[in-house]
Amino acid sequence: AVVSTQSTGCVQVFPDNVELGKRLCSFVKDRYDEAVEARGKFHIAVSGGSLPKFLQGLSKRADVDWSRWWVYFCDERHVADTDPDSNYGALKKLLLSDISIPDKQILRINSLLSVEEAAKDYEKQLCDRLPSMELDLALCGMGPDGHTCSLFPGHPLLKEECLMIAPISDSPKPPPERITMTYPLLRKCRQVAFIVTGESKVEMVVASLSESPSTPAGKVRPASGNLFWFLDSKAAAGLPHDEDQ
């Protein structure tokens, strides 16, 4: 991988998705090791989209105690677990069904509640499990419009400073009702990693990694933690040559 470190985080560029997936799984394992050694548990938040497929390699690792994992979702669609749009459903299909994390340690949305109540419930459950609200690792994606989690360009939630988990009923990307982690919660993370692939993301990668980022993804900055970007060569095609040396 080509690696550069800059004010916007550690940027790693991989020739293809296979190499990116291998490195990402090793990165997650390292963060797990650090968290368990320091605090006995590993609290990780995962996004949907194409991200779950990059984590499939974790199921082949024999050196992981899954009982120490606590899993959350960076955002979730306000749908049942079995709905094709469910981020939990996608992660279960590609990873969770092959490993043995206790079910009570995987925090799912209660889709029987209204989206507003579901967001309140998710924040309460997260706080009950992790009173500090300091996640060890958040794995985020980025859309072609620069959104991350369910934080979309121009949306009022970009200015949310009180709620850690917020409801959204007017998502510009279907389905419209979701819950999402907000900037205050993402800032508390010990580590945040973006996984971004494909040529449709080129422009937004450049905008996110500028000194004055203009995208929702680019404005995610852990207050005292570390920020990482895992890019494939297509997504990184617009970066200046001296940044990916």
DRENBATI-415593 format. One record per atom (N, C-alpha, C): residue in three letters; x, y, z. Coordinates in steps of 0.1 Angstrom, whole numbers, padded with zeros to 4 digits, always signed. Each point is the difference from the previous one (the first is absolute). Last residue first. Layout:
<sites>
AlaXYZ;...
</sites>
This chain:
<sites>
Gln+0028+0093-0021;Gln+0013-0006-0001;Gln+0004-0007+0013;Asp-0040+0028-0015;Asp-0001-0014+0000;Asp+0014-0006-0003;Glu-0008+0047+0001;Glu-0007-0005+0012;Glu+0000-0015+0001;Asp+0019+0025-0037;Asp+0009+0001+0011;Asp-0007-0005+0013;His-0024+0003-0041;His+0010-0011-0001;His+0009+0000+0013;Pro-0051+0018+0001;Pro+0013+0004-0005;Pro+0010-0011+0001;Leu-0051-0015-0003;Leu+0009+0006+0010;Leu+0013+0004-0007;Gly-0038-0023-0021;Gly+0000+0014-0001;Gly+0010+0007+0010;Ala-0010-0048-0003;Ala+0006+0004-0013;Ala+0002+0015+0000;Ala-0018-0033+0034;Ala+0011+0009+0003;Ala+0006+0007-0012;Ala-0036-0033-0002;Ala-0005+0011+0009;Ala+0011+0010+0002;Lys+0013-0039-0023;Lys-0010+0008-0008;Lys-0005+0012+0008;Ser+0030-0031+0019;Ser+0007+0009-0009;Ser-0010+0008-0008;Asp-0016-0015+0048;Asp+0006-0008-0011;Asp+0005+0010-0010;Leu-0003+0008+0055;Leu-0005+0003-0013;Leu+0005-0010-0010;Phe-0005+0015+0055;Phe+0003-0012-0008;Phe-0006+0002-0014;Trp+0013+0033+0045;Trp-0007-0002-0012;Trp+0005-0012-0008;Phe-0001+0022+0055;Phe+0006-0007-0011;Phe-0009-0001-0012;Leu+0010+0026+0052;Leu-0008-0001-0011;Leu+0007-0007-0012;Asn+0000+0005+0059;Asn+0007-0001-0013;Asn-0010-0002-0011;Gly-0007+0025+0051;Gly+0003-0013-0006;Gly+0007+0002-0014;Ser-0020+0034+0030;Ser+0013-0004+0005;Ser+0004-0014-0006;Ala-0039+0023-0017;Ala+0006+0011+0008;Ala+0014-0004+0005;Pro-0021-0017-0047;Pro+0000-0004+0014;Pro+0007+0011+0009;Arg-0026+0008-0047;Arg+0014+0001+0006;Arg-0001-0005+0015;Val-0030+0007-0049;Val+0001-0009+0012;Val+0014+0001+0004;Lys-0016+0023-0039;Lys-0001+0007+0013;Lys+0000-0009+0012;Gly+0000-0015-0046;Gly+0013+0006+0003;Gly+0000+0008+0013;Ala-0040-0022-0016;Ala+0011-0010+0004;Ala+0012+0007+0004;Pro-0035+0027-0018;Pro-0003-0006+0014;Pro+0010-0009+0005;Thr+0017+0036-0035;Thr-0009-0011+0000;Thr-0004-0004+0014;Ser+0033+0033-0015;Ser-0013+0005-0003;Ser-0011-0011+0000;Pro+0054+0013+0022;Pro-0009-0009-0007;Pro-0015+0005-0001;Ser+0050+0020+0004;Ser-0013+0005+0005;Ser-0011-0009-0007;Glu+0044-0012-0008;Glu+0002+0006+0013;Glu-0013+0006+0006;Ser-0005-0042-0032;Ser+0006+0013-0002;Ser+0002+0006+0014;Leu-0020-0043-0012;Leu+0014+0000+0005;Leu+0006+0014-0002;Ser-0045-0010-0015;Ser+0001-0004+0014;Ser+0014+0001+0006;Ala-0009+0009-0046;Ala-0006+0010+0008;Ala+0001-0003+0015;Val+0016-0031-0031;Val+0008+0012-0001;Val-0006+0010+0009;Val-0025-0038-0005;Val+0012-0003+0008;Val+0009+0012+0000;Met-0038+0002-0026;Met-0003+0002+0014;Met+0012-0004+0009;Glu+0002-0006-0048;Glu-0001+0014+0004;Glu-0002+0003+0014;Val+0002-0046-0015;Val+0013+0008-0002;Val-0002+0014+0004;Lys-0032-0039-0001;Lys+0003+0007+0012;Lys+0012+0010-0001;Ser-0017-0032-0034;Ser-0011+0010+0003;Ser+0003+0008+0012;Glu+0028-0036-0015;Glu+0002+0012-0006;Glu-0010+0011+0002;Gly+0014-0041+0036;Gly-0007+0003-0013;Gly+0002+0014-0005;Thr+0002-0014+0054;Thr+0005-0007-0013;Thr-0008+0005-0012;Val+0012+0006+0058;Val-0006+0007-0012;Val+0006-0006-0012;Ile-0003+0000+0057;Ile+0003-0009-0010;Ile-0008+0004-0013;Phe+0018+0022+0051;Phe-0009+0001-0012;Phe+0005-0011-0010;Ala+0006+0006+0056;Ala+0005-0003-0013;Ala-0010+0001-0011;Val+0013+0015+0055;Val-0010+0000-0010;Val+0007-0004-0013;Gln+0008-0002+0058;Gln+0005-0001-0014;Gln-0012+0000-0009;Arg-0007+0010+0045;Arg+0014-0001+0001;Arg+0007-0001-0014;Cys-0047+0026+0010;Cys+0005-0013-0004;Cys+0016+0000+0002;Lys-0032+0038+0005;Lys+0004-0007+0012;Lys+0007-0013-0003;Arg-0020+0027-0034;Arg+0012+0008+0005;Arg+0005-0007+0013;Leu-0040-0016-0020;Leu+0011-0003-0009;Leu+0013+0006+0006;Leu-0041+0012+0020;Leu+0004-0014+0003;Leu+0012-0004-0008;Pro-0018+0043-0009;Pro+0005-0001+0014;Pro+0004-0014+0004;Tyr-0019+0007-0044;Tyr+0014+0005+0002;Tyr+0004-0001+0015;Thr-0038-0034-0012;Thr+0002+0014-0003;Thr+0015+0004+0002;Met-0032-0047-0012;Met+0010+0006+0009;Met+0002+0014-0005;Thr-0046-0023-0013;Thr+0014+0002-0003;Thr+0008+0005+0012;Ile-0051-0023-0023;Ile+0007+0006+0012;Ile+0015+0000-0004;Arg-0047+0001-0033;Arg+0012-0007+0005;Arg+0004+0006+0014;Glu-0038+0003-0046;Glu+0002+0000+0014;Glu+0012-0008+0005;Pro-0012+0004-0047;Pro+0001+0014+0006;Pro+0002+0000+0015;Pro+0020-0039-0035;Pro-0013+0004+0005;Pro+0001+0013+0008;Pro+0021+0009-0038;Pro-0010-0009+0007;Pro+0007-0012+0007;Lys+0018+0051-0008;Lys+0002-0013-0005;Lys-0009-0010+0007;Pro+0000+0045+0013;Pro-0001+0001-0015;Pro+0003-0013-0007;Ser-0022+0007+0050;Ser+0012-0004-0007;Ser-0001+0002-0015;Asp-0030+0011+0041;Asp+0000+0006-0013;Asp+0014-0003-0008;Ser-0011-0010+0047;Ser-0012-0005-0007;Ser-0001+0005-0015;Ile+0036-0011+0045;Ile-0002+0008-0012;Ile-0012-0006-0007;Pro+0025+0001+0054;Pro-0009-0005-0011;Pro+0000+0009-0012;Ala+0041-0009+0037;Ala-0010+0009-0004;Ala-0009-0007-0010;Ile+0040-0005+0041;Ile-0007-0007-0010;Ile-0012+0008-0004;Met+0027+0021+0029;Met+0010-0009-0005;Met-0005-0009-0011;Leu-0017+0052+0016;Leu-0003-0014-0001;Leu+0013-0008-0005;Cys+0005+0047+0004;Cys-0005-0006+0013;Cys-0002-0015-0001;Glu+0012+0031-0036;Glu+0011+0000+0009;Glu-0004-0006+0014;Glu-0012+0007-0058;Glu-0004-0006+0013;Glu+0011+0000+0010;Lys-0001+0014-0048;Lys+0002+0010+0011;Lys-0004-0005+0013;Leu-0005-0025-0040;Leu+0014+0003+0000;Leu+0004+0010+0011;Leu-0045-0014-0011;Leu+0007-0008+0010;Leu+0015+0002+0000;Pro-0031+0022-0031;Pro+0001+0006+0013;Pro+0008-0008+0010;His+0010-0004-0053;His-0010-0004+0009;His+0002+0007+0014;Gly+0029+0002-0041;Gly-0011+0010+0002;Gly-0011-0003+0009;Pro+0028-0041-0017;Pro+0004+0014-0003;Pro-0012+0009+0002;Phe-0001-0045+0029;Phe+0000+0004-0014;Phe+0004+0015-0002;Leu+0002-0044+0035;Leu+0003+0014+0001;Leu+0002+0005-0015;Ser-0007-0046+0021;Ser-0011+0006-0007;Ser+0001+0015+0002;Cys+0044-0028-0003;Cys-0011-0004+0009;Cys-0013+0004-0008;Thr+0030+0026-0025;Thr+0005-0011+0008;Thr-0011-0003+0011;His+0007+0029-0052;His-0007-0003+0013;His+0007-0012+0007;Gly+0010+0020-0045;Gly+0008+0004+0011;Gly-0007-0003+0014;Asp-0015-0011-0046;Asp-0003+0014+0003;Asp+0008+0004+0012;Pro+0003-0045-0016;Pro+0005+0009-0011;Pro-0003+0015+0003;Gly+0004-0031+0044;Gly-0007-0001-0013;Gly+0006+0010-0010;Met+0023-0027+0043;Met-0003+0013-0005;Met-0007-0002-0013;Gly+0011-0028+0050;Gly+0001+0000-0014;Gly-0002+0015-0005;Cys+0019-0024+0049;Cys-0009+0008-0007;Cys+0002-0001-0015;Leu+0011-0021+0052;Leu+0003-0003-0014;Leu-0011+0007-0008;Ala+0021+0005+0052;Ala-0011+0002-0008;Ala+0004-0002-0015;Leu+0019-0013+0054;Leu+0002+0001-0015;Leu-0013+0002-0007;Asp+0004+0001+0048;Asp+0014-0003-0003;Asp+0003+0002-0015;Leu-0037+0027+0029;Leu+0002-0012-0008;Leu+0014-0002-0003;Glu-0026+0028+0038;Glu+0013+0001-0007;Glu+0001-0014-0008;Met-0034+0015+0034;Met-0003+0003-0014;Met+0012+0000-0009;Ser-0007-0009+0049;Ser+0009+0010-0005;Ser-0003+0005-0014;Pro-0024-0037+0021;Pro-0003+0013+0006;Pro+0009+0012-0005;Leu-0016-0048-0019;Leu+0012+0007-0001;Leu-0002+0014+0006;Arg-0035-0031+0000;Arg+0011-0009-0002;Arg+0013+0006+0001;Asp-0039+0026+0005;Asp-0001-0010+0010;Asp+0012-0010-0001;Cys-0007+0033-0033;Cys+0006+0006+0012;Cys+0000-0010+0012;Leu-0020-0013-0041;Leu+0014+0002-0002;Leu+0007+0006+0013;Gln-0047-0004-0001;Gln+0007-0014+0000;Gln+0015+0001-0001;Lys-0025+0040-0005;Lys-0001-0005+0014;Lys+0007-0013+0001;Glu-0005+0018-0043;Glu+0010+0008+0008;Glu+0000-0005+0014;Tyr-0032-0019-0028;Tyr+0014-0005-0004;Tyr+0010+0008+0008;Asp-0045+0012+0006;Asp+0003-0013+0006;Asp+0014-0005-0003;Lys-0015+0040-0020;Lys+0001+0002+0014;Lys+0004-0013+0007;Ala-0011-0002-0045;Ala+0013+0007+0001;Ala+0003+0002+0015;Ala-0042-0018-0012;Ala+0011-0010-0002;Ala+0014+0006+0002;Glu-0039+0028+0002;Glu+0002-0008+0012;Glu+0011-0011-0002;Glu-0011+0026-0037;Glu+0005+0009+0010;Glu+0002-0008+0013;Val-0019-0022-0036;Val+0014+0002-0003;Val+0006+0010+0011;Ser-0039-0032+0015;Ser+0001+0011-0010;Ser+0015+0003-0002;Leu-0009-0049+0016;Leu-0002+0013+0005;Leu+0000+0010-0012;Leu+0010-0045-0007;Leu-0015+0001+0004;Leu-0003+0013+0006;Ser+0044-0015-0013;Ser-0007+0006-0012;Ser-0015+0000+0004;Asn+0048+0000+0026;Asn-0014-0005+0003;Asn-0009+0006-0011;Ile+0055-0009-0005;Ile-0011+0009+0001;Ile-0013-0007+0004;Arg+0048-0021+0015;Arg-0009+0002-0012;Arg-0010+0011+0003;Leu+0049-0021+0020;Leu-0011+0009+0002;Leu-0007+0004-0013;Ile+0030-0041+0023;Ile-0002+0006-0013;Ile-0012+0009+0001;Gln+0014-0028+0035;Gln+0011+0009-0002;Gln+0000+0006-0014;Lys-0030-0034+0016;Lys-0003+0012+0008;Lys+0011+0010-0002;Asp+0004-0043-0021;Asp-0010+0009-0006;Asp-0003+0012+0008;Pro+0049-0024-0001;Pro-0013-0002+0007;Pro-0011+0010-0005;Ile+0040-0018-0031;Ile-0002+0011+0009;Ile-0014-0002+0007;Ser+0028-0029-0033;Ser-0008-0003+0012;Ser-0001+0011+0010;Ile+0005-0010-0058;Ile+0008+0001+0012;Ile-0010+0000+0012;Asp-0015-0002-0045;Asp+0012-0009-0001;Asp+0008+0001+0013;Ser-0039+0027-0010;Ser-0005-0014+0000;Ser+0012-0010+0000;Leu+0008+0048-0003;Leu-0005-0004+0013;Leu-0004-0015+0001;Leu+0016+0021-0043;Leu+0009-0002+0010;Leu-0005-0007+0013;Leu-0025+0010-0042;Leu+0014-0001-0005;Leu+0010-0003+0011;Lys-0048+0004+0008;Lys+0002-0009-0011;Lys+0014-0002-0004;Lys-0012+0032+0034;Lys-0002-0014+0004;Lys+0002-0010-0011;Leu+0003+0046-0010;Leu+0011-0004+0008;Leu-0002-0015+0005;Ala-0035+0020-0024;Ala+0011-0002-0009;Ala+0012-0005+0008;Gly-0038+0011+0025;Gly-0003-0012-0008;Gly+0012-0003-0010;Tyr+0000+0040+0026;Tyr+0002-0012+0008;Tyr-0001-0012-0008;Asn-0011+0039-0021;Asn+0014-0001+0001;Asn+0004-0012+0009;Ser-0046+0005-0029;Ser+0005+0000+0013;Ser+0016-0001+0000;Asp-0033-0002-0038;Asp+0007+0013+0003;Asp+0007+0000+0013;Pro-0028-0037-0015;Pro+0012+0001-0008;Pro+0008+0013+0002;Asp-0031-0023+0039;Asp-0001+0009-0012;Asp+0013+0000-0008;Thr-0008-0021+0044;Thr+0000-0008-0012;Thr-0002+0007-0013;Asp+0001+0021+0044;Asp+0012-0007-0002;Asp+0001-0007-0013;Ala-0034+0041+0002;Ala+0002-0012+0007;Ala+0014-0006-0003;Val-0004+0053-0005;Val-0007-0012-0006;Val+0003-0012+0009;His+0018+0049-0005;His-0011-0002+0009;His-0009-0011-0006;Arg+0055+0007-0007;Arg-0013+0003-0006;Arg-0011-0004+0010;Glu+0050+0015+0014;Glu-0008-0011-0003;Glu-0014+0004-0005;Asp+0057+0014+0014;Asp-0014+0004-0003;Asp-0008-0012-0003;Cys+0040-0006+0020;Cys+0003+0014-0002;Cys-0013+0007-0004;Phe+0002-0045+0030;Phe-0001+0004-0014;Phe+0001+0016-0001;Tyr+0020-0042+0036;Tyr-0010+0010-0002;Tyr-0001+0004-0015;Val+0022-0040+0037;Val-0002+0005-0013;Val-0012+0010-0001;Trp+0039-0027+0033;Trp-0013+0007+0002;Trp-0002+0008-0013;Trp+0035-0043+0019;Trp-0004+0009-0010;Trp-0014+0006+0004;Arg+0025-0036+0022;Arg+0004+0013+0004;Arg-0004+0011-0009;Ser-0007-0047-0007;Ser-0008+0004+0011;Ser+0004+0014+0006;Trp+0024-0024-0036;Trp-0012+0008-0004;Trp-0009+0004+0011;Asp+0052-0010-0007;Asp-0010-0004+0010;Asp-0012+0008-0003;Val+0043-0015-0033;Val-0009+0011+0005;Val-0010-0006+0010;Asp+0035-0021-0031;Asp+0006+0007+0012;Asp-0009+0011+0005;Ala-0006-0028-0040;Ala-0002-0009+0012;Ala+0005+0007+0013;Arg-0021+0016-0051;Arg+0010+0002+0010;Arg-0002-0009+0012;Lys-0028+0007-0040;Lys+0010-0011-0001;Lys+0011+0001+0011;Ser-0036+0032-0006;Ser-0006-0012+0004;Ser+0010-0012+0000;Leu+0010+0045-0017;Leu+0001-0001+0015;Leu-0005-0014+0005;Gly-0004+0015-0046;Gly+0013-0007+0003;Gly+0001-0001+0015;Gln-0036+0025-0020;Gln-0002-0014+0000;Gln+0012-0008+0005;Leu-0008+0049-0007;Leu+0003-0005+0013;Leu-0001-0016+0001;Phe-0010+0029-0039;Phe+0015+0001+0003;Phe+0003-0006+0013;Lys-0045+0002-0014;Lys+0007-0010-0008;Lys+0015+0001+0003;Pro-0030+0032+0020;Pro+0000-0014+0006;Pro+0008-0010-0008;Leu-0006+0047-0016;Leu+0010-0003+0010;Leu-0001-0014+0005;Ser-0027+0025-0034;Ser+0009-0011-0004;Ser+0010-0004+0011;Gly-0045+0022+0016;Gly+0005+0001-0014;Gly+0009-0011-0003;Gly-0007+0019+0050;Gly-0006-0010-0009;Gly+0007+0002-0014;Ser+0023+0009+0051;Ser-0009+0006-0010;Ser-0006-0011-0009;Val+0020-0002+0053;Val+0002-0003-0014;Val-0011+0006-0008;Ala+0028+0001+0052;Ala-0012+0004-0008;Ala+0003-0002-0015;Ile+0020-0020+0051;Ile+0002+0004-0014;Ile-0013+0003-0006;His+0028-0013+0048;His-0012+0006-0004;His+0002+0006-0014;Phe+0024-0038+0036;Phe+0002+0007-0012;Phe-0014+0005-0005;Lys+0026-0015+0050;Lys-0011-0001-0009;Lys+0003+0008-0013;Gly+0030-0002+0039;Gly-0007-0013+0001;Gly-0011-0002-0010;Arg+0034+0037+0007;Arg-0013+0002+0007;Arg-0008-0013+0001;Ala+0046+0005-0019;Ala-0001+0011+0008;Ala-0013+0000+0009;Glu+0011-0035-0031;Glu+0011+0001+0009;Glu-0002+0011+0010;Val-0031-0005-0035;Val-0002-0011+0010;Val+0012+0001+0010;Ala+0001+0030-0036;Ala-0011+0003+0009;Ala-0002-0010+0011;Glu+0034-0006-0034;Glu+0003+0012+0009;Glu-0011+0002+0010;Asp-0007-0033-0033;Asp+0011-0004+0010;Asp+0003+0011+0010;Tyr-0030+0009-0036;Tyr-0006-0009+0010;Tyr+0010-0004+0010;Arg+0015+0025-0036;Arg-0007+0008+0009;Arg-0007-0008+0011;Asp+0023-0023-0034;Asp+0009+0007+0009;Asp-0007+0009+0010;Lys-0026-0023-0032;Lys+0006-0009+0010;Lys+0010+0007+0009;Val-0017+0024-0037;Val-0011-0002+0010;Val+0005-0010+0011;Phe+0029+0007-0036;Phe-0001+0012+0007;Phe-0011-0001+0011;Ser+0005-0035-0030;Ser+0012+0000+0009;Ser-0001+0012+0009;Cys-0032-0003-0034;Cys-0003-0011+0011;Cys+0012+0000+0010;Leu+0004+0028-0038;Leu-0010+0005+0010;Leu-0003-0010+0011;Arg+0029-0011-0035;Arg+0007+0009+0009;Arg-0011+0005+0010;Lys-0015-0029-0033;Lys+0010-0007+0008;Lys+0006+0010+0010;Gly-0029+0018-0033;Gly-0007-0009+0010;Gly+0009-0007+0010;Leu+0018+0025-0037;Leu-0006+0009+0010;Leu-0007-0008+0011;Glu+0018-0024-0036;Glu+0010+0005+0008;Glu-0005+0009+0011;Val-0031-0014-0032;Val+0005-0012+0007;Val+0011+0005+0010;Asn-0018+0031-0031;Asn-0009-0002+0012;Asn+0005-0012+0008;Asp+0036+0027-0029;Asp-0013-0006-0003;Asp-0007-0003+0013;Pro+0042+0025-0002;Pro-0002-0002-0014;Pro-0014-0006-0003;Phe+0010+0033+0042;Phe+0002-0014-0004;Phe-0003-0002-0014;Val+0012+0041+0039;Val-0006-0003-0013;Val+0004-0014-0004;Gln-0005+0035+0047;Gln+0007-0012-0006;Gln-0008-0003-0013;Val+0007+0042+0039;Val-0006-0005-0012;Val+0008-0011-0006;Cys-0008+0028+0049;Cys+0009-0009-0007;Cys-0008-0006-0012;Gly-0013+0050+0020;Gly+0001-0014+0004;Gly+0010-0008-0008;Thr-0009+0048-0003;Thr-0013-0006-0002;Thr+0000-0015+0003;Ser+0039+0027+0000;Ser-0008+0005+0010;Ser-0014-0006+0000;Gln+0037-0031-0019;Gln-0002+0015-0002;Gln-0010+0004+0011;Thr+0031-0045-0023;Thr-0006+0006+0013;Thr-0001+0015-0002;Ser+0002-0047-0034;Ser+0005+0014+0003;Ser-0007+0004+0012;Val+0011-0047-0033;Val-0005+0006+0013;Val+0005+0014+0001;Val-0009-0046-0034;Val+0006+0013+0000;Val-0006+0007+0012;Ala+0004-0055-0006;Ala-0008+0012+0000;Ala+0009+0012+0000;
</sites>
